[in-house]
Amino acid sequence: MDKNYMKEYIEFSNEFRKSNGSKESVEKIYDLLYELESIAKSKQENLVLSNVYILLGFHRSAFEVFKEAGDLKNTKDVSKLYVLEQKAKSHENNFIIKDLRKFREKQNRSKLTVNDFSQLKDGNEFEVSENKAVIFNKIKTGEISIYLPDSDFENYSDQIIEHIFWLGDCKKDLIEFYNENNDFTEETADEDWYDNLEIYRSRITIDISGNIETILSIGDHFSQDHILDVEMTNKKIVSMNYDG
């Protein structure tokens, strides 16, 4: 007998809403998502998949699936498609509820080598090759900008490589600093908060005195409409504030 995915979606989504997005309910929805993504789907199953994407915040994916599965002769479906398209344009898949089981998996923090860095047109600016670095136990997609006092990278390579390795897992430091500076938040950071973090921008600067300063712009699930800016000096967090 064919599986009733719509019945499961209704059951899991009701549990999700009643529990205010508990970890257990999120895991059930993700298990449903993974199964739907892995099978050859009927039109009805694609509609369920679109609803699952909406619930988890994959707005671009929800729009793309519904665009193919919806009935464009039905005025309700046309209206829903328009709403999904606007959400896809404004949010993309950038504000999802994460499956923390995946983000808790320990990433390989092998130290970088000099060959993982490249020099930009500005002789004092360098970047790390895409998908080479791990920050906060997450593989950093995109470049990490590095600014040096001069263009001789090898003079600073050991310091930079060691610093990026340290950035790979700052769980204890981040959670403690967040919770000890409650002038900007009433939330309490924990391992779930850390696992949810997203790194948007990374900038590392070494000044003429040899101090290494880092500015990270990150997103968290406490304030999804704001960026959390974290400033560090010599492996110590010195500032953490939401923009705006």
C-alpha positions, 0 to 999 in steps of 0.5 A, a space after each residue: 500500500 502506498 504511503 500517505 505522505 500528506 497524513 504524515 505531514 499534517 501530523 508532524 506539522 501539527 506537532 511542530 506548531 503545538 511544541 513551538 518547533 521542538 527538536 523532536 518535531 523538527 527531526 520528524 519533519 526532516 526525516 519526511 523531507 529526506 524520504 520525499 526527496 529520495 523517491 519518484 514523486 507523484 503530483 500530490 507528493 510534490 505538493 506535500 514536499 512543497 509544504 514541507 519546504 515552506 514549513 522549514 523555511 526553504 522558500 526558493 525550493 518551495 516555489 520551484 516545486 509548487 510551480 511545477 505541481 500546482 494547478 494554475 487553473 485553480 485561483 487558490 493555487 495561482 495566489 499561493 504561487 504568487 506568495 511563494 514567488 515573493 518569499 523566494 525573491 526576498 528570503 531564498 533558502 537563507 532562513 531555514 530551520 536546521 536539522 541540528 543532527 547534521 550540524 553537530 557532526 564534527 567537521 574535519 579541522 585539518 590545518 590549512 597550508 600556504 597553497 590554500 591562500 591566494 593573493 588578490 589585486 590589492 597586494 596586501 589582501 588574500 583569501 582562503 580557497 572556497 570550502 577549505 576552512 572550518 569556522 564554528 564547526 561549519 565548512 565556510 563556503 565562500 572566501 575569508 578576507 585577510 588583510 596584512 601589513 604588507 604583501 609577504 604572506 609567508 611572514 604571517 602564514 603560521 599565525 593566520 593558519 593557527 588562528 583559522 584553526 582556532 576559529 574552527 571550534 569556538 563553542 565555549 568562548 561564544 556561548 560564554 560571551 553571549 550569556 555574560 553580555 545580556 545588555 543586548 539580549 534576553 536569550 540564553 545561548 546553548 549548544 543548539 544556538 551554536 549549532 544553528 549559527 551561519 557565517 555570512 562574512 569573515 574578515 581577518 586583519 593583522 596590524 603592524 604590531 602583529 595583533 590579529 583581529 577578526 570580524 565575523 558577521 553571523 546569523 542565529 535563530 534568536 534574531 533572524 532579521 538581524 546580523 550578529 557582529 562578533 569582533 575578536 582580538 588575538 583569540 579573544 572575543 571583545 565585542 558582540 552585537 546585533 546590527 540595527 
